[in-house]
Amino acid sequence: MKPIRLVLGAALAALLSTTAFAQAPAPWPTKPVRWVMPFAPGGVSDVEARLMATKLGEKWGQQVIVDNKVGGFTVVAANDVARAAPDGHTLLQAVDFTWTMNQFMFSKPSYDPLKDFTHISIMARLPLVFISNDKVAAKNIAELVAAAKARPGTIAVGGSGPALQIAFEKFVREAGIKMLYVPYKGGADVFKGLMTGEIAVGIDASVAYMDMFKQGRLRALATTGGQRAAALPNVPTLPELGYKASEFYLWHSLSGPAGMSPALVRRIQNDVQAVLAVPETRERFLAMGLEPVGSSAEQILETIRRESASGGTIVKELGLKLD
């Protein structure tokens, strides 16, 4: 019997060795990594991309090249990555609406947000802030709600892009008020509208308004995050004021083409989390108004499904279309 046990033992050892070899991740990266960015150079998202690219390139021993592919409400960049090889050498820094709203706002979507991509991590998120000027006497959300109830549909609120309109809609529906939403092309136009008095209230990211808040020329009424923003510690959140369904974040994620190996996804995810944990990186993110996250792949998938369901309903009801 002993020889048989020896033979079986040797066979089992050989099998385990072969299996371990087969499951061992292939060397990566073997060439520069292309980091596809759907926005033009210079903005917060682009600065974030270049910071991450530099730090991850140092970890990976390969250059990470930021490739700005602008157009189609991030569709151009998404389609580019969807067609790439799933070997981890092409990655996409997307935003929430790339995955949650584009599928509803285009009559014929060119990609499936779940089937055509491998989602790796939510890198950062960004709460919004409701801002008022002297056109409305409201110094806080309670006063704004009271003013809106007293004059339904007359208070103009400006924002740029469907994502901000969704955040606005969530709040007015929960508060049971009517305000006039004014869509602008970009954040600079929202800022101008507030400063000229064209609108009384704006909804936007806080970064461009910090000086105006400090000077008292504009007021930060509330943020949309689940906890107070580091940049605005004295400004309450909508959830803490009782509007829990109005919690809302813009978020930036990292994804790749469909079919990436789980081992490679874990490797990239772990490295992203490590970079985000570095104090220097965290400080630079917070200075841009971004909250570092570093989620798991499971968490980003759950977020996409949840926000697609809630935001998609509002998009359909409002009839928002991009084509």
C-alpha positions in Angstrom: 0.0 0.0 0.0 2.9 2.4 0.7 4.0 2.7 -2.9 0.4 3.5 -3.9 0.1 6.2 -1.3 3.4 7.7 -2.5 2.2 7.7 -6.1 -1.1 9.3 -5.1 0.7 11.9 -3.0 3.0 12.7 -5.8 0.1 13.0 -8.3 -1.8 15.2 -5.9 1.2 17.5 -5.4 1.7 17.7 -9.1 -2.0 18.6 -9.6 -1.9 21.3 -6.9 1.3 22.7 -8.4 -0.2 22.8 -11.9 -3.4 24.5 -10.6 -1.4 27.1 -8.6 0.7 27.8 -11.7 -2.4 28.2 -13.9 -4.1 30.6 -11.4 -1.0 32.7 -10.9 -1.6 36.2 -12.3 0.3 37.0 -15.5 2.9 39.7 -15.3 1.3 43.2 -15.4 1.7 45.8 -16.7 4.0 44.9 -19.5 3.7 48.3 -21.3 2.4 51.8 -20.5 -1.2 51.9 -19.2 -3.6 54.2 -21.0 -5.9 56.1 -18.5 -8.8 57.3 -20.6 -10.3 60.6 -19.3 -13.7 61.8 -20.6 -13.1 65.5 -19.9 -10.8 68.2 -21.1 -7.5 69.0 -19.4 -7.5 71.4 -16.5 -10.6 70.5 -14.5 -10.9 68.7 -11.2 -11.4 65.3 -12.8 -8.3 65.8 -15.0 -6.2 66.9 -12.1 -7.4 63.8 -10.1 -6.6 61.6 -13.1 -3.0 62.9 -13.4 -2.4 62.6 -9.7 -3.6 59.0 -9.7 -1.7 58.2 -12.9 1.6 59.5 -11.4 1.2 57.6 -8.1 0.1 54.3 -9.7 2.8 54.6 -12.4 5.4 54.6 -9.6 3.8 51.5 -8.1 3.5 49.6 -11.4 6.9 50.5 -12.8 5.2 51.6 -16.0 4.1 55.0 -17.3 0.4 55.7 -16.9 -0.7 58.0 -19.7 -3.8 60.2 -19.3 -5.7 60.2 -22.7 -8.4 62.9 -22.8 -11.3 61.6 -25.0 -13.9 64.3 -24.8 -17.4 64.2 -26.2 -20.9 62.7 -26.1 -21.4 63.2 -22.4 -18.5 60.7 -21.7 -19.8 58.3 -24.3 -16.8 58.7 -26.6 -14.4 57.7 -23.8 -16.6 54.8 -22.7 -16.9 53.4 -26.2 -13.1 53.6 -26.6 -12.5 51.5 -23.5 -15.3 49.0 -24.2 -13.5 48.1 -27.4 -10.1 47.7 -25.8 -8.4 44.4 -24.8 -9.3 43.3 -21.2 -5.6 43.1 -20.2 -5.6 46.0 -17.8 -3.6 48.3 -20.1 -6.6 50.4 -20.9 -8.6 51.9 -18.0 -11.5 54.4 -17.8 -11.9 57.1 -15.2 -15.7 57.6 -15.5 -18.3 59.6 -13.5 -21.5 58.4 -12.0 -23.8 59.4 -14.9 -21.6 57.4 -17.3 -23.1 54.3 -15.7 -26.3 55.4 -14.1 -28.0 57.9 -16.4 -26.6 57.8 -19.9 -28.4 54.6 -20.5 -31.7 56.4 -20.1 -30.9 59.7 -21.7 -29.9 58.3 -25.1 -32.5 56.8 -27.3 -30.1 54.1 -28.5 -27.4 53.6 -25.9 -24.1 52.5 -27.4 -23.0 50.4 -24.4 -24.4 48.5 -21.5 -22.9 49.9 -18.2 -22.8 46.4 -16.6 -22.2 43.9 -19.5 -19.6 45.9 -21.4 -17.2 46.8 -18.6 -15.3 45.5 -15.6 -15.8 47.9 -12.7 -12.9 48.2 -10.3 -13.5 50.9 -7.7 -15.1 54.2 -6.8 -12.1 56.4 -6.3 -13.7 59.6 -4.9 -17.0 61.3 -4.4 -18.2 64.8 -4.4 -21.2 66.2 -2.5 -23.0 69.2 -3.9 -24.0 72.4 -2.2 -27.1 74.6 -2.4 -26.0 78.2 -2.7 -28.1 81.4 -2.3 -27.5 85.1 -3.0 -29.4 88.2 -1.9 -32.1 87.6 -4.4 -33.7 85.3 -1.8 -33.7 86.2 1.9 -33.2 82.6 2.9 -30.2 82.1 5.1 -30.8 78.3 5.6 -32.8 75.5 4.1 -35.8 75.9 6.4 -36.1 79.5 5.2 -35.7 78.5 1.5 -38.4 75.8 1.9 -40.7 78.4 3.5 -40.1 80.9 0.7 -40.7 78.3 -2.0 -44.0 77.3 -0.3 -45.0 81.0 -0.2 -44.1 81.6 -3.8 -44.4 78.2 -5.6 -42.4 78.0 -8.9 -41.0 81.5 -8.7 -37.6 80.9 -7.2 -35.0 80.2 -9.9 -32.4 77.5 -9.1 -29.5 77.0 -11.6 -27.4 73.9 -12.2 -25.4 72.4 -15.0 -26.0 68.9 -16.4 -28.6 66.2 -15.8 -26.9 64.9 -12.6 -27.4 68.2 -10.8 -30.9 68.4 -12.0 -31.5 64.9 -10.5 -30.1 66.1 -7.2 -32.4 69.2 -7.4 -35.5 67.1 -8.2 -34.8 64.7 -5.3 -34.8 67.6 -2.8 -37.8 69.5 -4.1 -39.9 66.3 -4.2 -38.9 65.3 -0.7 -39.5 68.9 0.6 -42.8 69.1 -1.2 -42.0 72.4 -2.9 -41.9 73.8 -6.4 -38.9 75.9 -7.7 -37.9 76.8 -11.3 -34.9 74.8 -12.5 -32.6 76.7 -14.9 -30.2 74.4 -16.9 -26.8 75.9 -17.6 -24.1 74.6 -19.9 -21.4 74.6 -17.2 -20.4 75.5 -13.7 -19.0 78.9 -14.8 -22.4 79.9 -16.0 -24.0 78.9 -12.7 -21.5 81.0 -10.9 -22.2 84.0 -13.2 -25.9 83.5 -12.8 -25.6 83.7 -9.0 -23.3 86.7 -9.0 -25.5 88.7 -11.5 -28.8 87.7 -9.8 -30.1 85.9 -12.8 -30.9 83.0 -10.4 -31.5 83.2 -6.7 -30.2 79.7 -5.8 -27.6 77.4 -7.4 -26.6 73.8 -7.0 -23.0 73.0 -7.7 -19.7 71.7 -6.3 -18.3 73.9 -3.6 -14.8 74.4 -4.8 -15.4 77.4 -7.1 -17.4 79.2 -4.4 -15.2 79.1 -1.3 -14.0 82.7 -1.6 -17.5 83.9 -2.1 -18.6 82.1 1.0 -15.8 83.5 3.1 -16.5 87.0 1.9 -20.2 86.7 2.6 -21.2 87.4 -1.0 -22.9 84.0 -1.3 -24.3 81.6 1.3 -23.8 77.9 1.5 -27.2 76.6 2.7 -26.6 72.8 2.8 -24.6 70.1 1.2 -26.1 66.9 -0.2 -23.6 64.4 1.4 -24.2 61.9 4.1 -21.8 63.7 6.4 -20.6 67.3 6.5 -18.0 68.2 3.9 -14.5 68.7 5.1 -14.3 72.1 3.2 -17.6 73.3 4.8 -17.7 71.9 8.4 -20.2 74.4 9.6 -22.7 73.8 6.8 -25.4 71.2 7.6 -26.2 68.3 5.2 -29.7 67.8 3.8 -30.0 64.3 5.5 -29.2 65.8 9.0 -31.9 68.4 8.3 -34.4 65.6 7.8 -34.2 65.2 4.0 -32.6 61.7 4.0 -33.8 60.8 0.5 -31.9 63.9 -0.8 -28.5 62.5 -0.1 -26.5 62.8 -3.4 -23.0 62.5 -4.6 -21.2 62.9 -7.9 -18.5 60.1 -8.0 -15.5 59.1 -10.0 -14.8 55.5 -10.7 -12.2 53.3 -12.4 -13.3 50.6 -14.8 -11.9 48.6 -17.7 -13.3 46.5 -20.6 -15.4 43.5 -19.9 -13.5 40.3 -19.2 -10.7 41.5 -17.0 -9.5 38.7 -14.7 -10.6 38.9 -11.0 -6.9 38.7 -9.9 -6.0 41.7 -12.0 -9.0 43.6 -10.7 -8.0 42.9 -7.1 -4.4 44.0 -7.9 -5.5 47.4 -9.4 -8.2 47.9 -6.7 -5.6 47.3 -3.9 -3.2 49.7 -5.5 -5.8 52.4 -5.9 -6.8 52.0 -2.2 -3.1 52.2 -1.2 -2.6 55.4 -3.1 -5.8 57.0 -1.7 -4.6 56.2 1.8 -1.4 58.2 1.5 -1.9 61.5 3.5 -0.5 63.7 0.6 -3.1 62.2 -1.8 -5.9 62.6 0.6 -5.0 66.2 1.3 -4.9 67.0 -2.4 -8.2 65.3 -3.0 -9.9 67.2 -0.1 -8.5 70.5 -1.3 -10.4 69.9 -4.6 -13.6 69.1 -2.7 -13.2 65.4 -3.3 -13.7 62.7 -0.7 -11.3 59.7 -1.2 -13.3 56.4 -1.2 -11.5 53.4 -2.8 -14.4 51.1 -2.8 -14.5 47.4 -3.7 -15.8 46.1 -7.1 -18.9 44.8 -5.4 -19.7 48.2 -3.9 -19.4 50.0 -7.2 -21.8 47.5 -8.8 -24.3 47.9 -6.0 -24.1 51.7 -6.4 -24.6 51.5 -10.1 -27.7 49.3 -9.7 -29.2 51.4 -6.9 -28.7 54.8 -8.6 -29.7 53.6 -12.0 -33.1 52.5 -10.5 -33.7 55.8 -8.6 -32.2 58.2 -11.0 -33.6 56.4 -14.1 -37.1 56.9 -12.8 -36.6 60.7 -12.5 -35.0 60.9 -15.9 -37.9 59.2 -17.5 -40.5 61.3 -15.7 -38.7 64.5 -16.7 -38.2 63.3 -20.2 -34.5 64.2 -20.2 -32.7 63.3 -23.4 -29.3 64.0 -24.9 -30.2 63.1 -28.5 
